[in-house]
Amino acid sequence: MATRRNSHYRPFPSLIACVVLLLHYSSAQFDHFKLVLTWPHSFCLVYPGKCHRTPLPLNFTIHGLWPDKQKGKTSPCKKYPVSPLNDKNLELRLEESWPDLRRDSKLGFSTIFWKEQWDKHGSCAWPLYNYEKYFLKALEFKDKFDVLGHLVQDSLGPGTSPTVSRNLVNKTISQATTGIPILKCPSNYLTEVVICFKPTGVVVVACPQPPKDPCPNENVNFP
């Protein structure tokens, strides 16, 4: 009598293979994410001609979530067809955490800015993250740490004193995140904080430091 094959187990090897190939493909494209956070008041002082947001957010906002590699450069991102976000709750969360500071809030959601960031950076994370999952991952990363709260707790909040110590800011963020951030201080204003994560999960890693320090002075303005 012929032995009856158990079909229940057949899909699993192929499923596992697909997952492995997906992770391998993604890791070949990038090995970490850079979550780039902007301090709106510094941005508007450094780039007054670009700042049109009213009122200004009182917390760090997302500039972008950028796939990157420790060594070498990521391949140019391919453009993939995307569907508009149809989740109003997600759009509201993005507008709060990821607003376009170059655009007045009265003009509605920052959908053009989000699409720009996806086309320039986010699509490099495909197929590990599609359009919607990319934004959800950015919000997940940002919500993991209250960067401003930690700085305020250590008496390094905005306007606390004429300047703050770059080294102390770096130390506070490092202790809060267990990673090594990048600080960007154009015109000596603390304007951006970069926190690096593994592509999956919310595990923080040390950011690869750029050859030229983007925040070279010890005392920086943090309005």
C-alpha positions, 0 to 999 in steps of 0.5 A, spaced: 500 500 500 502 506 498 505 511 503 500 517 504 505 523 504 503 528 510 502 535 506 502 539 512 510 539 513 511 541 506 511 549 506 515 550 512 522 548 509 520 553 503 517 558 508 524 558 512 528 559 506 524 565 504 525 568 511 533 567 510 533 569 503 529 576 505 534 577 511 540 576 507 538 580 502 536 586 507 543 585 510 546 586 504 543 592 502 544 595 509 546 593 516 543 598 521 538 604 521 539 611 523 534 615 526 535 622 525 532 627 530 531 634 529 531 639 534 526 644 531 528 651 534 535 650 532 533 648 525 529 654 524 535 658 527 540 655 523 535 655 516 531 661 517 529 661 510 526 654 510 523 654 517 515 655 516 512 651 521 507 654 526 507 653 532 514 649 532 514 642 536 516 642 543 520 636 542 525 632 537 521 630 531 523 625 526 527 628 520 528 621 517 530 613 518 535 612 514 538 605 512 546 605 512 552 600 512 558 600 517 562 599 511 561 602 504 555 605 501 548 603 500 546 601 493 541 607 490 534 606 493 530 603 487 523 606 487 517 602 488 510 603 487 506 605 494 499 606 496 497 612 500 497 611 507 489 610 509 490 610 516 488 616 519 491 614 526 497 613 523 497 620 519 496 623 526 502 620 529 506 621 524 504 629 523 506 629 531 512 626 530 515 627 523 512 633 521 515 637 515 518 643 518 519 647 512 511 647 511 506 650 515 501 646 519 495 649 516 496 646 510 495 639 512 499 632 513 506 632 511 505 627 506 510 630 501 515 630 506 514 623 508 514 620 500 520 624 499 524 620 505 521 614 503 523 615 496 530 617 498 531 612 504 526 608 506 525 604 499 532 601 501 529 597 506 524 594 501 522 588 502 524 588 509 519 594 510 514 596 506 511 603 505 507 603 511 511 598 516 517 603 514 513 609 518 511 604 523 518 602 525 520 609 525 515 611 530 517 605 534 524 607 534 522 614 536 518 612 542 523 607 545 527 613 548 525 620 550 531 623 548 528 630 551 526 628 557 533 625 559 536 631 557 532 635 561 533 630 567 540 631 567 539 639 567 541 639 559 535 641 557 533 647 551 534 654 554 537 651 561 543 655 560 547 659 554 550 653 552 550 646 554 556 641 554 556 636 547 560 631 551 555 631 557 549 631 552 553 625 548 554 621 555 546 622 557 544 619 550 549 614 550 547 612 557 539 612 556 540 608 549 546 604 551 548 606 544 553 611 541 549 617 538 552 622 532 550 629 534 550 634 529 551 642 530 551 646 524 553 653 526 554 651 533 547 649 534 545 642 537 540 641 531 540 633 530 541 627 534 542 620 530 541 614 534 542 607 530 538 601 531 539 594 528 535 593 522 530 588 526 527 589 533 529 595 537 536 594 539 541 600 539 548 599 536 553 604 536 553 609 530 559 609 526 562 616 527 563 620 520 570 622 519 569 629 520 566 631 527 559 634 525 559 637 532 566 639 534 565 644 539 565 642 547 560 648 548 554 648 543 547 652 543 541 648 545 535 654 545 
